Amino acid sequence: MTLVLFVAFFNTFQGARAVNPVVLANARLLRASKSFLLRHVYLPSATAWIPSSLRVSVGMAFMGAVVAEYLGSSAGLGHLIAQTEGVLNAARASAGIIVLSAFVVVLDAIGRPRRKAAHGLAARAFSHD
């Protein structure tokens, strides 16, 4: 949980700090309220950063779960890999690692369309049309 929280928080914070200073200055010049700035300036800027932080967070959460299974569980994929390494069964350990890798590739493929949509949303928010 702590691994994921810090990655998501700091990426979102960095996205809010990456606001174009010209856009921010123009909005303040027009006396935009704090809620308007949040809704129309800061949030669209952070929108492109949130999916990338979620991608990293999902990977780190999954890695943390497998490591926890590897170290102290009596069931799960991490336990299977640890057990088969202990009895020198390379075929089953390799099979467990391959299944683990395939699951990570599927998770990444699921998240890819959402990242592209969020980047498009952020680009439309700052377009000058």
C-alpha positions in Angstrom: 0.0 0.0 0.0 2.8 2.5 0.9 4.6 1.8 -2.3 1.6 2.5 -4.4 0.5 5.6 -2.4 3.7 7.5 -2.8 4.1 6.8 -6.5 0.5 7.9 -7.2 0.6 10.9 -5.0 3.9 12.3 -6.2 3.1 11.7 -9.9 -0.2 13.5 -9.5 1.5 16.3 -7.6 4.1 16.7 -10.3 1.3 16.9 -12.9 -0.3 19.7 -11.0 3.0 21.5 -10.8 3.5 21.1 -14.5 0.8 23.7 -15.3 1.9 26.0 -18.1 2.8 29.3 -16.3 1.3 31.4 -19.1 -2.1 29.7 -18.8 -2.0 30.1 -15.0 -1.0 33.8 -15.3 -3.8 34.4 -17.8 -6.4 32.8 -15.6 -5.3 34.8 -12.6 -5.3 37.9 -14.7 -8.9 37.3 -15.5 -9.5 36.8 -11.7 -10.4 33.2 -11.9 -11.5 31.7 -8.6 -9.6 28.9 -6.8 -12.3 26.4 -7.7 -12.1 27.5 -11.4 -8.3 27.1 -11.4 -8.6 23.7 -9.9 -11.3 22.5 -12.3 -10.0 24.1 -15.5 -6.2 24.5 -15.1 -4.7 22.2 -12.5 -6.9 19.1 -13.0 -6.5 18.9 -16.8 -2.7 19.3 -16.3 -2.7 16.4 -13.8 -5.0 14.3 -15.9 -2.2 13.2 -18.2 0.0 12.2 -15.2 -2.5 10.2 -13.3 -2.7 7.2 -15.7 1.0 6.9 -15.9 1.2 6.8 -12.1 -1.6 4.2 -12.0 0.4 2.1 -14.5 3.4 2.1 -12.3 1.3 1.7 -9.2 -0.5 -1.4 -10.5 2.9 -3.0 -11.4 4.3 -2.2 -7.9 1.2 -3.5 -6.1 1.4 -6.7 -8.1 5.1 -7.0 -7.4 4.5 -6.4 -3.7 1.8 -9.1 -3.6 4.1 -11.7 -5.3 7.0 -10.9 -3.1 4.8 -11.2 0.0 3.6 -14.6 -1.3 7.2 -15.6 -2.0 8.3 -14.7 1.5 5.5 -15.8 3.8 2.5 -17.4 2.2 1.3 -21.0 2.0 -0.5 -20.4 -1.3 -0.3 -18.4 -4.5 2.1 -18.0 -7.4 5.0 -16.6 -5.2 4.7 -19.6 -2.9 4.7 -21.9 -5.9 7.9 -20.3 -7.2 9.6 -20.4 -3.8 8.6 -24.0 -3.2 9.8 -25.3 -6.6 13.1 -23.4 -6.2 13.6 -25.1 -2.9 13.3 -28.6 -4.4 15.3 -27.6 -7.5 12.4 -28.1 -9.9 13.5 -25.6 -12.6 10.7 -26.4 -15.0 7.9 -25.5 -12.5 9.7 -22.4 -11.3 10.1 -21.3 -14.9 6.5 -22.0 -15.6 5.5 -19.9 -12.6 7.7 -17.0 -13.8 6.2 -17.3 -17.3 2.6 -17.2 -15.9 3.6 -14.2 -13.8 5.1 -12.4 -16.8 2.0 -13.1 -18.9 -0.3 -11.7 -16.3 1.8 -8.5 -16.1 1.6 -8.1 -19.9 -2.2 -8.6 -19.8 -2.4 -5.9 -17.0 -0.4 -3.5 -19.1 -2.5 -4.1 -22.2 -5.7 -3.4 -20.2 -4.3 -0.1 -19.0 -3.0 1.1 -22.4 -6.3 2.5 -23.9 -7.1 4.4 -20.7 -3.7 6.2 -20.8 -4.2 7.2 -24.4 -7.7 8.5 -23.6 -6.4 10.6 -20.7 -3.6 12.1 -22.8 -6.2 13.1 -25.4 -8.4 14.6 -22.7 -5.5 16.7 -21.4 -4.5 17.8 -24.9 -8.1 18.9 -25.6 -8.2 20.9 -22.4 -5.3 23.0 -23.4 -6.1 23.4 -27.1 -6.6 26.9 -28.5 -9.5 26.1 -30.8 
